[in-house]
Amino acid sequence: MRLLMLAPLAAALHITPAVVLVKRPDAVQALLPGADAYFAREVHLSQTDAHRLLTKATVEMKPWVLEAMAAGLASQYRELKPGDVPHGAAAIASRAGNLAEYIAAEVDKGVARALAAYRTFYRGAKT
């Protein structure tokens, strides 16, 4: 009975993290500041491919992600081309702590997978 009385209090005290939604064109422009032309193509991944490509981040990682970003992680990925190997973690190693460097290494893996997928998806496409 006591548990049922505390449930509304627990629900009221639950803090929901802020989420900012942006439109796709705004996100693309923010991620590719030098791009002057781009197009959207719908891609549907199988469950197996989605599992191999996508990385999850949790709220607990936010301080380390912010530390890595403050150390210049995002700038390490500018002008990468399919086939390039990202080295963001190595580039920020002297400016960030061990956990931020670990997160950067995980981001490197995700960027490498995205570049490989991009290369495969756009093989033969004229740019």
Steps between C-alpha positions, in 0.01 A plus 500: 500500500781736587655432159181615326503822700861575405456429128347844415778672694766305313333583167487870589869507595620323184708744298469467125809610306455789257485394136540750220351396168620659180386460143712278274632785278609695809680194639677438167611862478633487857687174438635600158572873525697516174249308289322704236296218344358180645201274465312259724469135414281259696690201635344197670739276689442141597508422872846342458645801315344746743656313791842512331480874417323685783653601837299595809596771746348542840447801724777375727750556216404864449778655714766305310345578164495870590863480615601332173308760299661784696841348420420530127370153412248618239762695305697177450229364271478792261592424141530124556431301188380141460798276564666742744568376852381738775752579774293726725595320824872527431465868408333596829704268727713780643200729558246260656474244777505123460122460487456777244774336293318166528176661379693663214636158399143367491394798288795425270361149451155639418643752255706226333187287462306794360777573249503136393122501460517827307767357268290189439176692454640763264736274304482609142300817575630817339586777743 
